[in-house]
Amino acid sequence: MREVPCPHCKGARLKPASLAVTIGGDTIVQMTALSITEALGWVARLEGPDTPLSAVERAIARQR
């Protein structure tokens, strides 16, 4: 028996629909691979003046 990553999800073990969702260009797989410090920097980048989010995306994110 040998381990071979799925050619579709590349070992992420998520459905294509889940992998298609991105925030600021990053997928959930990329986000969960970050350290706490890196994740804090990622959130700060999204909230900062040079955010990659559109005005609509920022309005959605503010709705808590």
C-alpha positions, 0 to 999 in steps of 0.5 A: 500500500502506498500513499498517493495524493489525489490529482484533483485536490492534491492531498487537501481532502476537500471537494472542488467547491470548497477549494474554489472559495478564496479570501484575498486569493488564498484558499482554506488550505493555505490559511490553515497552513499558516502559523498564528503569527502569519495568520494575524499578518494575513488578517491585518493585510485584509483590514489594511489600506492595501487590502485585496478585497473589493468594496463589496467583500469588505462590506460582507466581512464587516457583517458579523 
